[in-house]
Amino acid sequence: MATAVSATVLCAKPNVTFNASFVNTQSDFEYDKAIITTGNNCVGIFKVDDQKLLKTWSTKHTLNFTCPVVPDFLREQYVGVQNKTIIRCWSYEAENIDREKRWKLTEPVFCVLPIPNSEPVVVFQNGNCSFLNDILLAGKDYQTIGQLCSEEQLYWADACFSENVIILLLTWNEKVNTWVVYWLQLSSQHSTELLGKTTFHKKDHQLCTWCLSLGADIQRFLTLWSDGIIYSLEPKNDTLKKLFQVSDSEKTQSFMMTSLNDSYVAIAMKNLENITGEFVIEIWDINFCFQHTRLFVSYPMSCKGQMTFFNGNFYVPCEQGVVSVPYLNQPASLARAVGRLPSLSTSSFSSHSEMLHWKKTGVVSFQYKKDQQNDDILEQYFHSGGRSVSLLYQDLFKKICEKLDFAALSKLLKQVSDIPEKVLVDILNYLLSAGEEIFAGNDEKSTDCPLNDSRSSLIDLVLCYPYNEAFILPYLKVLHLNQIMLLIRYLHYLLKVAPYLETSDRSEVTVTKAAAWMVMIFTAKFEEILVCSDESSKQLIRSLIDTTKELQKSCKDTLMMGLITALKKRLEMPKGKKASSLYCIEVLCI
């Protein structure tokens, strides 16, 4: 089910025609601004939030933009290419770009690629790539060395910055009907190195759209084919992977695709059955191959052009112009911790390069035993779009308990940031009620600690996990008194040995955290603890009162002082007449 979202039409110029050779949107120097180029001769700067056109430039009809205008982040200027061989650079204050300085080249330019924290890269139609400043200094004397074969036509290019600039070129070889991907590296010494070259085609299906997915240490070229399946190619592992199939692909007329970050990709799709042309945007997790979100946009999508995403907005070419769709990506933390990449059918690709390999993806999960039953259950988690996150966690936790997989439980608590309070208490209850024998047999209890090391380390992860007190209290109330008293014993131990201040180890319980949990426990189970007749429990409470008094004397931290004071008040048993109204024990003889 798609969620309807608000969208805004942006136009580069009033009454501008969008039947030009291209429409492109780029990020500007400021966060809430965008550069929109509508070939052939118009470019505008928009303030997206206000839907306001701030600045516009147009050129003579004899000098058309032949690729999108892009920002030069180092010099805070704009760079455009006219008639394929003229490069112009101008500032925001410029009124007429035809009067700005221009550089005439001998080799036709395909595009200019903007790179944050670096100067732009110019890509020539023969595949040669160079930094903009090198070309401007040389002018007509700049000599290019082509990277492409004579039969290849350059279709698309993109770049990113790692230690060096990585450039991707996508070409089409009409002679043999194949696509070719080049990975190039442009170093700070201005030398170009070929990192890899892959040739591929797919029988009976056409390549519809593509994008480059960028991360801190990974680059992936994603391709979407007419059968709705997305494949991934990385520069250095030479492996094409089949990822997933988008929804309703057999009914889709046109696709557009863009990357949000190294984990998510968005696909805009126009359905054949939709006469009015509205479209949906599906956001997919490319690491774990499941659909994260589905958005419905009530504007007719264009059949050509490329969608972009930056600064919290999608920019989609539509019949009215460029549509801005706001979107705040909220990662699915569960998917980062465990997941399964679906095993799809055997590829119908054929390879013309030894660098092209195919293999089915495996399980990316905790250290489960790799049995078929377990694989099936994990796969269900990420293909059950209607199920709530809470139910997913409950099922996953149940599976972990069945397998006694404490490594998985530890990873769940360390890597997942949105475990519901109910599941958190379920985990705590399981750890408190399970017998010592199911934990590591060689573990010994530390002095005065009621739990062995393996068990206590897992409970520490629960105690350090973020929670909402209002939500967690109702679930703490249903814990059995035996589990509560064991937890109080352990928290009492922590109050005596835990550090006061936070350390670099986030899984280490501090006195503050232990006291906060102790206050919650007494708030949730005060009446039961109060009437507890067990002598060892009474002795524990008396000892705990003494400990809080000592802490109150030595504590200087305001937050800690407040918690200790609250705990001390909870522990103080009422005296005199007030005590008689708290509870009554009657012995019935039948």
C-alpha positions in Angstrom: 0.0 0.0 0.0 1.4 3.4 -1.1 1.4 6.4 1.2 0.2 9.6 -0.5 2.8 12.4 -0.2 2.7 16.1 -0.9 4.7 17.3 -3.9 5.6 20.7 -5.4 6.1 21.6 -9.1 9.3 23.7 -9.6 9.9 25.5 -12.9 13.2 26.9 -14.2 11.4 29.8 -16.0 7.7 30.8 -16.4 6.1 29.2 -19.5 9.3 27.3 -20.2 8.9 24.2 -22.4 10.0 20.9 -20.9 10.2 19.2 -24.3 13.8 20.2 -24.4 16.7 17.8 -24.8 17.1 17.2 -21.1 15.9 18.3 -17.6 18.3 18.0 -14.7 18.4 19.0 -11.0 21.6 19.4 -9.1 22.4 20.4 -5.5 23.4 24.0 -5.0 26.0 25.4 -2.5 23.3 26.0 0.2 21.3 23.2 1.7 17.8 24.3 0.6 18.6 25.4 -2.9 18.6 23.5 -6.2 20.0 24.1 -9.7 17.6 23.1 -12.5 18.8 23.1 -16.1 16.2 22.8 -18.8 18.1 22.3 -22.0 18.6 23.9 -24.3 19.3 27.4 -23.0 17.8 28.0 -19.5 19.1 27.4 -15.9 17.6 28.5 -12.6 18.4 28.6 -8.9 15.4 27.6 -6.6 14.8 27.9 -2.9 13.0 24.6 -2.6 11.2 25.1 0.8 9.6 28.4 -0.5 9.1 27.1 -4.0 10.7 30.4 -5.1 12.8 31.1 -8.2 15.8 33.1 -6.9 17.9 33.5 -10.1 17.6 32.5 -13.7 20.0 32.7 -16.7 19.4 32.1 -20.4 21.7 32.1 -23.4 21.5 33.0 -27.1 19.7 30.4 -29.2 23.0 29.8 -31.0 24.6 28.7 -27.8 22.7 25.9 -26.1 23.6 24.0 -23.0 24.5 20.5 -24.1 24.7 19.0 -20.6 23.5 20.0 -17.1 24.9 23.1 -15.3 26.8 22.0 -12.2 28.3 23.7 -9.1 32.0 24.1 -8.6 32.2 23.6 -4.8 35.8 24.7 -4.5 35.3 28.1 -6.2 31.6 28.6 -5.5 30.8 29.1 -9.2 28.6 27.5 -11.8 30.0 25.5 -14.8 28.1 24.9 -18.0 29.0 23.4 -21.4 27.6 25.0 -24.6 27.5 23.4 -28.1 29.7 20.6 -26.6 33.0 22.5 -27.0 32.5 25.7 -25.0 33.0 25.8 -21.2 31.6 28.8 -19.3 32.1 29.6 -15.6 30.1 32.3 -13.8 29.2 33.4 -10.3 25.7 33.8 -8.7 26.0 37.6 -9.1 26.4 37.3 -12.9 23.5 38.9 -14.9 24.4 37.7 -18.4 26.5 34.5 -18.7 27.1 35.2 -22.4 29.4 38.0 -21.3 31.3 35.7 -18.9 34.6 34.2 -19.9 34.5 31.1 -22.0 37.0 28.4 -23.0 36.9 26.8 -26.5 38.0 23.2 -26.7 38.7 21.0 -29.7 37.2 17.7 -28.3 33.5 17.5 -27.6 32.5 17.4 -23.9 30.0 14.8 -22.7 29.3 16.3 -19.3 30.8 17.9 -16.2 30.6 16.0 -12.9 30.3 18.0 -9.6 32.2 16.5 -6.7 31.9 17.8 -3.1 35.2 18.9 -1.5 36.9 18.6 -4.9 36.9 20.4 -8.2 34.6 19.2 -11.0 35.6 16.6 -13.5 35.1 17.0 -17.2 34.2 13.9 -19.2 34.8 14.0 -23.0 32.7 12.0 -25.4 35.7 9.7 -26.1 35.9 8.7 -22.4 38.8 10.9 -21.4 38.4 12.5 -17.9 40.2 15.4 -16.4 39.9 18.0 -13.6 38.3 21.2 -14.8 41.2 23.5 -13.8 43.7 21.4 -15.9 41.5 21.9 -19.0 40.9 25.6 -18.5 44.7 26.2 -18.1 45.4 24.3 -21.3 42.4 25.6 -23.4 42.6 24.6 -27.0 46.0 22.9 -26.4 44.4 20.3 -24.1 45.0 16.8 -25.6 42.6 14.0 -24.8 43.3 10.3 -24.8 40.2 8.3 -25.5 39.2 5.4 -23.2 36.4 4.0 -25.4 36.4 1.8 -28.4 35.3 3.4 -31.7 32.1 1.4 -31.7 31.0 2.5 -28.3 28.7 5.5 -27.5 28.9 7.1 -24.1 25.5 7.1 -22.5 26.1 8.2 -18.9 28.7 9.2 -16.4 29.0 9.8 -12.6 31.7 10.2 -10.1 32.4 10.1 -6.4 35.3 11.0 -4.1 37.1 8.4 -1.9 40.8 8.7 -1.5 40.9 9.6 -5.2 38.1 10.5 -7.6 36.3 7.4 -8.9 34.5 7.8 -12.3 32.0 5.5 -13.8 31.2 5.5 -17.5 28.3 3.6 -19.1 28.6 3.0 -22.9 26.6 1.1 -25.5 28.3 -1.0 -28.2 25.9 -1.0 -31.1 28.0 -3.4 -33.1 27.6 -6.3 -30.7 24.5 -5.0 -28.8 26.1 -4.9 -25.3 26.5 -2.5 -22.5 30.0 -1.7 -21.2 30.9 -0.3 -17.7 34.2 1.4 -17.1 35.6 2.2 -13.6 38.3 4.9 -13.7 40.4 6.5 -11.0 41.5 10.1 -11.3 44.3 10.7 -8.8 45.5 13.9 -7.2 48.5 13.7 -9.5 46.0 14.0 -12.4 46.7 10.6 -13.8 43.8 8.3 -14.9 43.8 4.6 -14.2 41.4 1.9 -15.4 40.2 0.0 -12.4 37.9 -2.4 -14.3 35.8 -3.0 -17.4 32.7 -5.2 -17.6 30.7 -6.0 -20.7 27.2 -7.5 -20.3 23.7 -7.8 -21.9 20.5 -9.5 -20.9 18.5 -11.7 -23.2 14.9 -10.6 -24.0 15.1 -7.6 -21.6 16.1 -3.9 -21.9 18.1 -1.8 -19.6 15.6 0.8 -18.2 17.5 3.0 -15.7 20.6 3.0 -13.5 22.3 5.0 -10.8 25.5 5.0 -8.7 25.1 4.2 -5.0 27.8 5.8 -2.9 29.0 5.1 0.6 32.0 5.9 2.8 34.0 2.9 1.5 31.8 1.3 -1.2 30.6 2.3 -4.7 27.9 0.2 -6.4 26.5 0.6 -9.9 22.8 -0.4 -9.9 20.9 -1.3 -13.0 17.1 -1.9 -13.4 15.9 -4.0 -16.3 12.5 -4.2 -18.0 11.7 -7.4 -16.0 11.9 -5.2 -12.8 15.0 -6.9 -11.4 17.9 -4.8 -10.0 21.5 -5.9 -10.3 24.6 -4.5 -8.5 28.2 -4.1 -9.8 31.1 -2.9 -7.7 34.5 -1.7 -9.0 37.0 -4.0 -7.4 35.2 -7.3 -6.6 34.2 -7.8 -10.3 30.9 -9.4 -9.3 27.5 -8.6 -10.6 24.8 -9.5 -8.1 21.1 -10.0 -8.6 19.4 -8.1 -5.7 15.6 -8.0 -5.9 12.6 -7.4 -8.1 10.5 -4.3 -7.8 6.7 -4.4 -7.3 4.3 -4.7 -10.3 7.2 -4.6 -12.8 5.1 -6.3 -15.5 2.6 -3.4 -15.4 5.1 -0.6 -15.4 5.6 1.7 -18.4 8.7 3.6 -17.3 11.2 3.6 -14.5 13.6 6.2 -12.9 16.1 5.3 -10.2 18.3 7.2 -7.8 20.4 6.4 -4.7 19.6 7.9 -1.3 22.8 6.6 0.3 24.9 3.4 0.5 21.9 1.5 1.9 18.8 2.7 0.1 17.7 3.2 -3.5 14.5 4.8 -4.8 12.6 3.7 -7.9 9.9 5.9 -9.5 7.4 3.9 -11.6 4.5 4.8 -13.8 1.8 2.1 -14.2 0.4 1.3 -17.6 -3.1 1.0 -16.1 -3.0 4.5 -14.7 -4.4 6.7 -17.4 -3.7 10.0 -15.6 0.0 9.1 -15.2 0.5 9.4 -11.5 3.5 7.4 -10.2 4.8 5.7 -7.1 8.3 5.8 -5.5 9.5 2.7 -3.9 12.4 2.9 -1.4 14.3 -0.4 -1.1 17.1 -1.5 1.3 19.8 -2.7 -1.1 21.8 -4.5 1.6 19.0 -6.7 2.8 16.7 -6.5 -0.3 13.3 -5.6 1.1 10.9 -2.7 0.4 11.2 0.0 3.0 8.6 2.5 1.9 6.1 3.1 -0.9 5.1 6.7 -1.8 2.3 7.8 -4.1 2.8 11.1 -6.1 -0.2 12.6 -7.8 1.6 14.1 -10.8 2.1 12.6 -14.3 5.7 11.4 -14.5 7.7 12.1 -17.7 8.8 9.1 -19.8 12.3 10.5 -20.0 14.9 12.1 -17.7 16.5 11.0 -14.5 15.3 11.3 -10.9 17.7 12.8 -8.3 17.7 12.9 -4.5 19.6 15.3 -2.2 18.9 17.4 0.9 15.8 15.5 1.8 13.9 15.8 -1.5 13.3 13.8 -4.6 13.4 15.7 -7.9 11.4 13.9 -10.6 10.9 15.2 -14.3 7.2 15.4 -14.9 5.0 16.9 -17.6 4.5 20.1 -15.7 8.2 20.5 -14.9 10.4 19.1 -12.1 8.4 17.8 -9.1 9.9 18.1 -5.7 8.9 15.3 -3.3 10.1 15.7 0.4 11.2 12.5 2.0 12.9 11.9 5.4 14.6 8.5 5.3 14.3 6.6 8.6 16.6 3.5 8.5 15.2 0.1 9.5 17.6 -0.8 12.3 16.5 -4.4 12.3 17.6 -4.8 8.8 21.0 -3.5 9.7 21.4 -6.2 12.3 20.0 -9.3 10.6 18.7 -10.0 7.2 18.6 -12.2 4.2 19.3 -11.5 0.6 16.7 -13.4 -1.4 17.9 -16.2 -3.6 16.5 -15.5 -7.1 16.5 -17.6 -10.2 19.5 -18.2 -12.3 20.7 -15.2 -14.2 19.8 -14.8 -17.9 22.8 -12.6 -18.5 25.6 -13.6 -20.9 29.1 -12.4 -20.3 31.7 -11.1 -22.7 34.4 -10.6 -20.0 36.3 -12.8 -17.6 35.7 -10.1 -15.0 32.0 -10.9 -14.9 31.0 -13.6 -12.4 27.6 -14.7 -11.1 26.8 -16.3 -7.8 23.8 -16.5 -5.5 23.9 -14.3 -2.4 24.0 -16.0 1.0 22.7 -15.3 4.4 23.8 -12.1 6.1 22.7 -12.7 9.7 23.8 -13.7 13.2 25.7 -16.9 13.7 22.8 -19.1 13.2 23.2 -22.7 12.1 22.6 -22.6 8.3 19.6 -24.9 8.2 16.8 -24.4 5.6 14.2 -23.9 8.3 16.1 -21.0 9.8 16.8 -19.4 6.4 13.1 -19.5 5.6 12.1 -17.8 8.8 14.6 -15.0 8.3 13.5 -14.5 4.8 9.9 -14.1 6.0 10.8 -11.2 8.2 11.7 -9.0 5.3 8.9 -10.0 2.9 6.1 -9.5 5.5 5.3 -5.8 4.7 2.1 -5.8 6.7 3.5 -7.0 10.0 4.5 -4.6 12.7 8.1 -4.1 13.8 7.1 -5.3 17.3 5.9 -8.6 15.9 9.0 -9.0 13.9 11.2 -8.6 16.9 9.1 -10.9 19.0 9.4 -13.7 16.4 13.1 -13.1 16.0 13.7 -13.1 19.8 11.6 -16.3 20.0 13.8 -17.9 17.3 17.0 -16.8 19.1 15.8 -18.4 22.4 14.9 -21.6 20.6 18.5 -21.8 19.2 20.1 -20.6 22.4 22.1 -18.2 20.2 23.5 -15.7 22.6 25.8 -14.3 20.0 22.8 -13.3 18.0 21.1 -11.9 21.1 24.2 -9.8 21.9 24.3 -8.5 18.3 20.6 -7.7 18.4 21.1 -5.5 21.5 24.2 -3.8 20.2 23.2 -3.1 16.6 19.5 -2.5 16.7 18.3 0.9 17.9 14.5 0.5 18.0 13.6 -2.6 20.0 10.2 -2.0 21.6 10.0 -1.9 25.4 7.9 -5.0 25.5 10.5 -7.1 23.7 13.2 -5.6 25.8 11.4 -6.7 29.0 10.8 -10.2 27.4 14.6 -10.4 26.8 15.3 -9.4 30.4 12.7 -11.9 31.7 14.3 -14.7 29.6 17.8 -13.9 30.9 16.6 -13.7 34.5 14.5 -16.9 34.4 16.9 -19.1 32.4 19.0 -21.6 34.3 22.7 -20.9 34.8 23.5 -24.2 33.0 22.4 -22.8 29.5 25.1 -20.1 29.7 28.8 -20.7 29.2 29.7 -23.7 31.5 33.2 -22.5 32.2 32.1 -19.1 33.5 32.5 -18.3 37.2 30.7 -15.8 39.2 32.7 -12.7 40.3 32.9 -12.0 44.0 29.5 -11.1 45.4 27.9 -11.1 41.9 24.7 -13.3 41.8 25.2 -14.0 38.0 28.0 -15.6 36.0 29.9 -13.5 33.5 28.1 -14.6 30.3 24.7 -14.0 31.8 25.6 -10.6 33.4 27.2 -9.3 30.2 23.9 -9.9 28.3 21.8 -8.3 31.1 24.2 -5.3 31.1 23.3 -4.8 27.4 19.6 -4.7 28.3 20.3 -2.2 31.2 22.3 0.1 28.9 19.7 -0.1 26.1 17.6 3.2 25.5 14.0 3.0 26.7 11.0 5.2 27.5 10.1 4.8 31.2 6.4 5.4 30.6 6.3 2.6 28.1 8.5 0.1 29.9 6.8 0.3 33.4 3.6 -1.6 32.5 5.7 -4.5 31.2 8.0 -4.5 34.3 4.9 -4.9 36.5 4.1 -8.4 35.0 7.5 -9.8 35.8 7.5 -12.6 38.5 8.7 -11.6 41.9 11.6 -14.2 41.7 13.0 -12.5 38.6 12.5 -9.1 40.2 14.5 -10.1 43.3 17.3 -11.6 41.3 17.5 -8.3 39.2 17.5 -6.3 42.5 20.4 -8.4 43.8 22.4 -7.8 40.6 21.6 -4.0 40.5 22.6 -3.8 44.2 25.9 -5.4 43.2 26.3 -2.9 40.4 25.6 0.0 42.8 28.7 -1.0 44.7 31.1 -1.8 41.9 30.0 0.1 38.8 31.8 3.3 37.7 30.1 6.7 38.3 30.9 8.2 34.9 30.3 6.9 31.3 33.2 5.1 29.8 34.1 4.3 26.1 32.4 1.0 26.5 28.7 1.8 26.0 27.7 -1.7 27.3 29.2 -1.0 30.7 26.5 -0.2 33.3 27.2 3.0 35.4 25.9 3.7 38.9 23.5 6.2 37.4 22.0 3.5 35.0 21.8 1.0 37.8 20.0 3.5 40.1 17.6 4.5 37.4 16.6 0.8 36.8 16.3 0.3 40.6 13.9 3.2 40.9 11.8 1.8 38.0 11.7 -1.7 39.6 10.5 -0.3 42.9 8.0 1.9 41.2 6.6 -1.1 39.2 6.7 -3.7 42.0 6.7 -1.8 45.3 3.7 -3.5 46.8 4.9 -7.0 46.1 8.4 -6.3 47.4 6.9 -4.7 50.5 4.9 -7.8 51.5 7.7 -10.2 50.6 8.1 -12.5 53.6 11.3 -14.2 52.5 14.1 -13.5 55.0 16.8 -13.3 52.4 14.7 -10.7 50.5 14.3 -8.6 53.6 18.0 -8.8 54.3 18.6 -7.6 50.7 16.4 -4.6 51.1 18.1 -3.6 54.4 21.5 -3.9 52.7 20.3 -1.9 49.8 19.1 0.9 52.2 22.6 1.0 53.7 24.2 1.2 50.2 22.0 4.1 49.1 22.9 6.0 52.3 26.6 5.6 51.5 26.0 6.7 47.9 24.1 9.7 49.0 27.0 10.8 51.1 29.7 10.5 48.4 27.6 11.5 45.4 28.2 14.9 43.8 26.5 14.5 40.4 23.1 16.3 40.4 21.3 13.6 38.3 22.8 10.8 40.3 21.9 12.5 43.6 18.3 12.8 42.4 18.1 9.1 41.5 19.7 8.0 44.8 17.3 10.2 46.8 14.3 8.8 44.8 15.6 5.3 45.5 16.1 6.0 49.2 12.5 7.2 49.5 11.2 4.1 47.8 13.2 1.9 50.1 12.1 3.6 53.3 9.3 1.5 54.9 6.4 3.5 56.3 6.1 3.7 60.1 3.3 4.3 62.6 -0.3 4.7 61.6 0.5 5.2 57.9 1.8 1.6 57.6 -1.6 0.0 58.6 -3.3 1.3 55.4 -0.8 -0.1 53.0 -1.5 -3.8 53.0 -3.2 -6.5 55.1 -2.4 -10.2 55.3 -5.1 -12.5 56.3 -4.6 -16.2 57.0 -7.7 -18.3 55.9 -8.2 -21.7 57.5 -10.4 -24.0 55.4 
